[in-house]
Amino acid sequence: MAQIGSGLQIVAHGHVTRLKWHRLRRSLADPEFGAAVMAEGFKIGASMELDLQVRGDGGFVVLHDNTLDRETTGTGPVALHSGAQLAALRYRTQDAALILSEDLAGLLTLAHPEALLQFDMKNTAEEVGPKGLAHFASHFADLPAGIILSGGSIPLIRALAERAPHIQRGYDPTDNLLDIWPSLGLSSVERALTEVLRDRVKPDMVYLQWEMILAAADLGLDMIALSHAEGVKVDAWTHKMENATQGFTAAEGQAFARLLALKPDQITTDEPLATEAAWAKWSAQ
């Protein structure tokens, strides 16, 4: 049983919704992609997310941007640097070494059995290429720990899944659904989502913007129920709070309650600890 106050989950309506630590943070006070937070999450069985960018040598590095300038002490495109070059750089927010895919492979062997680490792939299949696919397979295909792949490039997730079939797969069709909604209507959104849920490389989870989930539900389309009917879990991303120290505003509390009533399997948040506390306070009113 998850310890209350650990930022791991919320139980509502008889349903457990995990809280996913966005960019390896328990709160916005934590640095992005902190190795210490990741180690703690592995220890207690957290669901966590990090971003991966392909390197010039086919390996990967934990970064959100495809350039080094904002997040690190380096400059230029990530894809033009080797692992050895990136190992000499530091994250700006925490003065720590960059986390390479080789580091992740070692850390994952020590993870709690309930820990789930989402690799949010920021590249396309073409950008990753044969070298990247081979690197991924050689480092992660045989790991027993919980990994789920995600990203906007469904062809890349398919290609990686084919090389590591036991690793979970997550698709994020949000951008496409939001693009077609205004012109083609909600029925087309439903068809497009169903197509993703029935993809030939079936996803274990879909990642859907939480505001879109609520807007669709208001108009009669329950995206979470549709996904569950196809045997696919739902992550609702990315929930933010106006003031994490004060808890939910009235509007935030009402919206969060509506979201939980739809029974998402997971909610992505930058503030899992504060979100758990805010819900405990709100639901006790």
Buried (B, 14 or more C-beta within 10 A) or exposed (E): EBEEEBBBBBBBEEEEBBBBBBBBBBBBEBBBBBBEBBEBBBEBBBBBBBBBBBBBBBBBBBBBBEBBEEBBEBEEEBBEBEBEBBBEBBBBEBEBBBBBBBBBBEBBEEBBEEBBBBBBBBBBBEBBBEBBBEBBBBBBEEBEBBBBBBBBBBEBBBBBBEBBEEBBBBBBBBEBBBEBBEEEEBEEBBEBBEEBBEBEBBBBBBBBBBBBBBBBBEEEBBBBEBBBEBEBBBBBBBBBBEEBEEBBEEEBBEBBBBBBEBBBBBBBBBBBBBBBBBBEEBBEE
